[in-house]
Amino acid sequence: MKNKKLISLAAAIVLSVTSMTACSISESSSTNEAKTSNNAAKSGSYKYGKIDIPGLDGALCGAPIYIAYENGYFAEEGFDVNLISADFETRKIGLNNGSIPIVNGDFQFFPSIENGINVKVVDGLHEGCIKFAVRPDSDINSVEDLKGKKIGVDEIGGTPHQVASLWLENAGISADPSKGEVTFLPYSDGNLEFEALASGEIDVAALWDPLGSIHEKAGDVRILFDLGTDPYFADHFCCFLYASSKVLEEDPEKVAALLRAYRKAQEWLYENPEEAVDIIVNKNYASIEDKELAADLIKSYGFPSAAEHYDNWDAHVESDVKYFVDGLSQIGYLQSDPDQFAKDIYQKVDL
């Protein structure tokens, strides 16, 4: 995995507002795992009991969560999982007190960790999955054209907001709302954000997949930025997995079991993108009718095979953490010593 200079600068805004197994699994094995889940549910034999995991945001790249749930990997590892919706602040609170043991998220968490939230990066999840769209007739053609513009996001402090802020800051445009160089407007629903773009209420829509890709294919928008292909972000983690430090300290095997479930799901996605799309669409985890497009997007997220997991995977995660920390430090969004901070926020979990 290439080193990336992903500087999560919108994290800065979060600061100012104060405010991520087998190589192949057959259909029969999926059925068996589903049976395992059902049997566990009937018998009440979950080793770790019921837990909440944020996983209902409608993003296609949440596929590992959906597949781990539907294929029975969480149940197989001893969890009765309740998938919930949770914004950034709710995730931080849940991680801090241990009521949410694990979440996926990008570098948005780094400044929050420096400010005291008790979490650790424990794994890498996927690449890509966010696009910035403009109207087809827009005169916005590059990041330099965004000064003075309005940008729609799902929430202030969320991943699209963080990525947009980082992109802006690297181009010399302040993402700090107090500077007034750009304005971020939150929309709780991606469809409302797209409607705001179409009506001219905003100039740019920062969208999770699959919405940006769906509207691009329909000719409704032009893609200004693609997290999966932009030279600054390509081939690097968009999202990590963050574990509650409280849970890590009290029951490290619980976190290890969760990571095993996520890794099984990643490997299954690598081998079965089309079947994964059927599950995700049929179960209404993400709204997309074009299954061919959805499968192409799943493939673009770089979900690892079993071989990749065994091939120095943890070193890739640790390297990306260090790179992001260095970048944040260079632009002033982290005040800690970069080398020590990177070591402090990453924890390799023995699986």
ChimeraX attribute file (.defattr): number of C-alpha atoms within 10 A of each C-alpha:
attribute: neighborCount
match mode: 1-to-1
recipient: residues
	/A:1	13
	/A:2	12
	/A:3	17
	/A:4	20
	/A:5	18
	/A:6	26
	/A:7	29
	/A:8	31
	/A:9	34
	/A:10	31
	/A:11	32
	/A:12	26
	/A:13	24
	/A:14	21
	/A:15	18
	/A:16	12
	/A:17	13
	/A:18	13
	/A:19	18
	/A:20	22
	/A:21	15
	/A:22	12
	/A:23	16
	/A:24	16
	/A:25	16
	/A:26	12
	/A:27	12
	/A:28	9
	/A:29	12
	/A:30	17
	/A:31	14
	/A:32	14
	/A:33	20
	/A:34	19
	/A:35	16
	/A:36	17
	/A:37	24
	/A:38	14
	/A:39	14
	/A:40	19
	/A:41	14
	/A:42	10
	/A:43	8
	/A:44	12
	/A:45	14
	/A:46	20
	/A:47	14
	/A:48	14
	/A:49	12
	/A:50	14
	/A:51	14
	/A:52	18
	/A:53	21
	/A:54	21
	/A:55	21
	/A:56	16
	/A:57	19
	/A:58	20
	/A:59	19
	/A:60	25
	/A:61	27
	/A:62	23
	/A:63	27
	/A:64	24
	/A:65	22
	/A:66	23
	/A:67	24
	/A:68	25
	/A:69	24
	/A:70	21
	/A:71	26
	/A:72	27
	/A:73	26
	/A:74	26
	/A:75	30
	/A:76	22
	/A:77	19
	/A:78	21
	/A:79	26
	/A:80	23
	/A:81	19
	/A:82	12
	/A:83	15
	/A:84	11
	/A:85	13
	/A:86	16
	/A:87	15
	/A:88	18
	/A:89	14
	/A:90	13
	/A:91	20
	/A:92	22
	/A:93	15
	/A:94	19
	/A:95	24
	/A:96	20
	/A:97	16
	/A:98	19
	/A:99	16
	/A:100	20
	/A:101	25
	/A:102	29
	/A:103	24
	/A:104	22
	/A:105	21
	/A:106	25
	/A:107	27
	/A:108	28
	/A:109	27
	/A:110	27
	/A:111	26
	/A:112	20
	/A:113	16
	/A:114	16
	/A:115	12
	/A:116	9
	/A:117	18
	/A:118	21
	/A:119	28
	/A:120	24
	/A:121	30
	/A:122	25
	/A:123	27
	/A:124	27
	/A:125	25
	/A:126	27
	/A:127	23
	/A:128	25
	/A:129	25
	/A:130	25
	/A:131	27
	/A:132	23
	/A:133	29
	/A:134	28
	/A:135	23
	/A:136	14
	/A:137	9
	/A:138	12
	/A:139	10
	/A:140	18
	/A:141	13
	/A:142	10
	/A:143	17
	/A:144	11
	/A:145	11
	/A:146	19
	/A:147	16
	/A:148	12
	/A:149	15
	/A:150	19
	/A:151	24
	/A:152	29
	/A:153	27
	/A:154	24
	/A:155	18
	/A:156	23
	/A:157	26
	/A:158	23
	/A:159	28
	/A:160	26
	/A:161	29
	/A:162	27
	/A:163	28
	/A:164	25
	/A:165	26
	/A:166	24
	/A:167	24
	/A:168	21
	/A:169	19
	/A:170	15
	/A:171	13
	/A:172	12
	/A:173	20
	/A:174	21
	/A:175	26
	/A:176	21
	/A:177	13
	/A:178	12
	/A:179	10
	/A:180	13
	/A:181	16
	/A:182	20
	/A:183	19
	/A:184	24
	/A:185	18
	/A:186	17
	/A:187	17
	/A:188	12
	/A:189	14
	/A:190	24
	/A:191	12
	/A:192	14
	/A:193	24
	/A:194	27
	/A:195	13
	/A:196	18
	/A:197	21
	/A:198	18
	/A:199	11
	/A:200	13
	/A:201	15
	/A:202	21
	/A:203	22
	/A:204	28
	/A:205	31
	/A:206	29
	/A:207	27
	/A:208	23
	/A:209	24
	/A:210	24
	/A:211	22
	/A:212	26
	/A:213	24
	/A:214	18
	/A:215	15
	/A:216	17
	/A:217	12
	/A:218	9
	/A:219	11
	/A:220	17
	/A:221	24
	/A:222	21
	/A:223	20
	/A:224	18
	/A:225	19
	/A:226	20
	/A:227	21
	/A:228	22
	/A:229	14
	/A:230	13
	/A:231	11
	/A:232	16
	/A:233	22
	/A:234	19
	/A:235	21
	/A:236	24
	/A:237	28
	/A:238	26
	/A:239	23
	/A:240	24
	/A:241	19
	/A:242	26
	/A:243	28
	/A:244	26
	/A:245	24
	/A:246	18
	/A:247	22
	/A:248	21
	/A:249	10
	/A:250	10
	/A:251	11
	/A:252	16
	/A:253	15
	/A:254	18
	/A:255	23
	/A:256	18
	/A:257	21
	/A:258	21
	/A:259	22
	/A:260	19
	/A:261	26
	/A:262	24
	/A:263	25
	/A:264	25
	/A:265	30
	/A:266	27
	/A:267	23
	/A:268	28
	/A:269	28
	/A:270	21
	/A:271	20
	/A:272	18
	/A:273	20
	/A:274	19
	/A:275	14
	/A:276	25
	/A:277	27
	/A:278	14
	/A:279	18
	/A:280	23
	/A:281	17
	/A:282	13
	/A:283	12
	/A:284	12
	/A:285	19
	/A:286	24
	/A:287	18
	/A:288	20
	/A:289	11
	/A:290	13
	/A:291	16
	/A:292	13
	/A:293	17
	/A:294	27
	/A:295	19
	/A:296	13
	/A:297	21
	/A:298	28
	/A:299	16
	/A:300	17
	/A:301	23
	/A:302	19
	/A:303	26
	/A:304	23
	/A:305	22
	/A:306	19
	/A:307	12
	/A:308	12
	/A:309	17
	/A:310	10
	/A:311	11
	/A:312	10
	/A:313	16
	/A:314	16
	/A:315	12
	/A:316	18
	/A:317	23
	/A:318	20
	/A:319	18
	/A:320	22
	/A:321	26
	/A:322	22
	/A:323	20
	/A:324	22
	/A:325	29
	/A:326	21
	/A:327	19
	/A:328	26
	/A:329	18
	/A:330	13
	/A:331	16
	/A:332	12
	/A:333	21
	/A:334	24
	/A:335	13
	/A:336	14
	/A:337	11
	/A:338	19
	/A:339	12
	/A:340	11
	/A:341	19
	/A:342	22
	/A:343	13
	/A:344	13
	/A:345	21
	/A:346	19
	/A:347	20
	/A:348	14
	/A:349	16
	/A:350	10
	/A:351	11
